[in-house]
Amino acid sequence: MKEDLREALRVPYAALTPVVLLGIAQAIALGALIVLVWRVIDDVILAVRFAQPLGPVYRLLALLAVVALVSALLRATEFRIAERIGYEFVRKLRMAMYAHLQGMAPRQIQYRSRGSLILRFTGDLTMFRTWISRGLSRGIVAGIMVLGGAVVLFVLNPWLSLTMLSFLFMGSALSLSLGRRLRGVTRVVRRKRSALTSNVDEQVHSLAVVQVFRRSAGEYVRLSRQNDSLTRTLFREAAMRARLRGVSTGTGLLAAVAVMAVGVYEIDRGRATLGLIVAAVYAARALATPVRNIGLAHDYWQRAHVSRSKILDFLGSRSRDLDQPGLEKLRVRRARVEFRNVSVEGALREISATAPPGELVAIMGPTGAGKSTLLSLLARFIEPDQGEVVINGRPLSDFTIRSTYRNVGIVSPDLPLMRGTIRRNLTYRKRTASEEEVQRVVLACRLDEILTGLPGGLDSWVTEGGKNLSMGQRQRIALGRALMGNPPLLLLDEPTANLDPESKDVFHRVMTRHLGTVLLVTHDSAEAALADQVWRMESGRVVEVLSGEEYRDRQWLSRHGGMVPRSAAST
């Protein structure tokens, strides 16, 4: 499994083929430039010494200019292709990560900070792209150019070539030593940046809480400490990266000086000409950029290595296949729901209960009794550790998760409105909904009363979570979203809590008239009295199942001090 994930993060060899070809072409161009510089200098000296015409020299200069232009064109093409390879690879990786995210259970997300998740899709992918485009791709080209330049120099004068290569190898060894320490600092930077991002994200989404409870000063101090700590670590990282880049730049300059010194010695010994020395110095200076790119590639790799490990951890986390091969698609019109000896660790214990098709079932009990967990099982947000959830006699696990979602409409505090128009939110469950269906839902949820007060009507804008709407408006739109497509299963998790009487009436009318099976979690006894069945839960168990009539009679007795209702007395 881990090997498969690592394979997904490897750049295909075929994608790097153009880079290799461009590297070879640039190495050939560099070799030609070295030879032409050597020939031009020596031919000028000979022409001046022996009073020969300079026509051949001018022709060499013209050829030198052409090769220089070709070299510049190759460099520009290399940059464009390298960037394209990085962008294309990250585009595919981003969608693979998003597909993995879609398969994660909602409760998995709750245990991850939003800041770290956002960092996976932004900072980590950006760093990975930088490594591919400017580290790997340019590093390959730089390596080929250094090798090509060294070969040309070796043919012209082995000592000059060996001198240059020895300095390059020493610089590379020093870069590797610095790079190991840089990787550790980079890990600390990522951890602190993730913590800071998570804190800022929390502050943005909980600003009212901070203000109301007068914690602005305390949160400012907390963020300031995180910010200062991150900045100090960034200073350390910047200093180490500066040393790494200084090594790569200094290596190129020292190589040029060393080549010049050896060249002077070779001239003194009669084994080299001035043209060859100038060409060798030019080669050393021309190779300074490729050498620097190799050093930068190492820098990018050190930083991308941390991002790569974070992406691998993310892709290695548990994710469900929403369309698992071999499973059927759930298709129901009227749903009979059964919980058969269902247990969820820490929440439910051996639940057995049945909701007949087309009935409204109210689920009551104290906070923490497991009511919402029961709905989460039916919605496939979680899977039971023991037992089965059964629909019309078939285990729900026999069907794909995506097809289950298609048959379930949900209103829950954990499912906020999305940023966009009211129309987008209403049709989010069914994007192909016709205008007639939209209007039907609008009337059913009495959204027309809300829309008349909004200048844009259905096209009015909703901010993230519907924060620009009242609670009643948000809940009615959420109900409309759940009803779109007339799902055979409607799950309502305390939908009327803290709502005004008018909005409550909308929910009561919808839940009693809906043709599908409705499971309602509520603490409101008057609301439960509307149900066909009432399940009472305690400590993760269904301790009592009452018919709607039995529950209403019990409520009547409770209000009237234990007197028998007339309907019961007459029988």
C-alpha angles and dihedrals in degrees: 000000000000090000089054090052092049089049089055089057095050119101109237114249090230090061090056095048094091089050092053091048091049090049091053091047092050091047090053090048091049091049090051091050092051092051093044093050089050092049095045094052095045093043091051091051091048093046092051094044095049098030093242124160116269096219094107089049091055090051089052090049090052090050089047090054092050092050090047090053091048089049091052091049091050090050092052092047090049091054093049095047094043092052091046092052091052095046093046094048093048091046090059093041092051091054091046089053091048091050088051090049091052090057094052116104114248091241090057089058091052090065093053124075114243090226093060092046092051089048090056091057097041120022098027094047091045091052091047091051090049090053093050096045103034102019110036100026097041091039090057091050091045092050092051091048093049090049092047093047091048091051092051091048091046090056091049096041124347095204093056091049094048091048092054094045093049091057091046092052092049090051091049092051091051090048091054091052092051091044094061091057091044092058092059092050091047090056090054090049092052092049093049093044090051091051091049093048091049091050093050090047090052092048092051093050095041101037093124091054091052092049098043094049092044094240096133094108093045093048090047090055091046093051091044091056091049091046094049092047091050092047092052090051090047089053089054091048092047091050092051092046089049090054090048092051091043089056092052093047094043091049091059093048095045090048089056092050092047092049089050092050093049089044092056089051091049091050090050088053091047094243098113141036130226089251091056092050092049089048090049092050089047089051091051091050092043089051092049090085095050089046089050089049090054089052091048090048088058090048092050091046092053091053095040090050090067092046090048092054090050091050090048090051090051095048090044093058119101115281129170125228103237090200101036111186115246095031124108127238115252112241118174137153100184115022126211106196122204131180108201115195090318121182132179117187111254094003117048133029123198097323116189119175140130131219110198117223116277095011131125111234120192117205114203136175144110123302111285094024092122101257097134091042088059090056091045089058092053091046090050092238086130135012125230119256088212136013130015141278106219130199117194091339096312125104110249088228088069089071133067117262093234092055089051090055088052091061099043130077116193138191110189138148086237091062106066127183118274127240109263138064126329088248091055091052094047093050096038091105093046114024092182094058113141123234089251091056091048091052091048091056091044090056094042091055093037089237089148087078089057097042094055089063094051119079094218098044110198089356093059112127123253118201122219108300091004091274091156091061132071119256091253092051092048093050094048091051089047089052090050090051091052093048096049108114092020096259117211089225121051118185118193119186108195091313097169099047109136093356126140118254093255093055091044089054090055091055093045092052093048096046094049094046100041110114094214130074112284126200112192125190109203145151092200111104092196089055092048089053088069091063130101089218135019123205116196115203132195129173094349096313136102098236098175139020117196132179115238091253092051091050093049091049090051090050090050091051091049092053095045100046099257098312115149112249116247092244090058094042093052091055 
